[in-house]
Amino acid sequence: MSAALWRSRDFAVFMGVQTLSAFGDACTFAAVPLLMRTGTVSITDLGWIRALSAVATLLTGVVAGVIADRFDRRRVLRRCDLARFVLLGAVPLAWLAGPQPWLLYLVLPAAAVFSMVFQVTYVAVVPALVPADRIAEANGLLYGAYSVAYLAGPAVAGLVSQGAGPVYAIGLDAISFALSAAGLFLVKLRGPGSAGPERGLGAGVRFIRRHPVMLPLTVLLAVLIFFTSSLNDVIVYHLMSGLGQPDAVIGLVLTAGVLGSTFASAAVAPLRRRAGFGATWIGAFGLCGLVVAGIGLATDVPLIAVLAAAVTLCTGIAGISSVSLRQEVTPGHLLGRVTAAFWTLQLVLAPAGDAALTFSAKHLGVPATLGVAGAAVTVTALAALFTPIGRRTAAPPPPAT
């Protein structure tokens, strides 16, 4: 079955260039917090940068779904890649004249704008690359390829950072976007470049508000993201400032953490078949909270790596389950706008969470910060037992609007 998809040149090229781009993203994922090593930024600075990026993503979500539906989708993807190439490429170039930490406050939030538009458009593009009965298979291949990219990216970023500096690892991300934009010229989409009636983000919000499972899921995820969106920065801060680890070791720990998402892709399907969406989602986030608290108490680097992998295993299982549910219950013509609305509403509390978690880590300490965050994640997950999420199977979607 999988081999047949490789015979599609368009899908193969799309998967290749986007996997390369994911590798670049993984480099930046690790490189940005490693800038703390240089002394040019602090964990508080990172918190504010993350918060600004979250605000930018949040505001962009209002229009991202409309952009994906109204304009040629391949062109939208290509322009988003080119914009991120210019933005992230400016960082290592500017650093040639000396550290320019102020630039991060502009570049990373601006890049988040184009990332949000890209991701929403990407959801709509995949069905135009493969037959309808192969969409799930295609998504599985893409997720697996991205996991491999994220396994390699942090380790490479750590090595590059230790040898040349974190900004040059960010430069790798910029190059990956340029290659992705070039590769998209070779991809042809079946059918028209845009689809669906022009009804704006409101159609997605109305669908979520009326759905008995999607509504509480969105609310609870907003709370969970508040306590977890800056978890990566806090872990790096813990390893760097608390345990005195070099960049290469930190990169390997982040790589080990990504292993969890790889295992999640294999574990989620049998879990959902046996336990249903509700038990799978609640159990994954309930366990995730306990593991987050454990990271704050751990002082052994290999143990932190194992716990980081456990976190991504849990969040991966919950995340894939959530994506699958959204695809299952949303009418096809609304999927782009529901996706944009779903992501936007989830991020309502993210800016405050980014600032609060990093501020707390610096001033109250990592153990206390992750202890409270972990407890809050577990309690939030258990609260889902008192909503329709707690049922074994999701309720059917409301009539299409």
Disulfide bonds with the S-S distance in Angstrom:
none
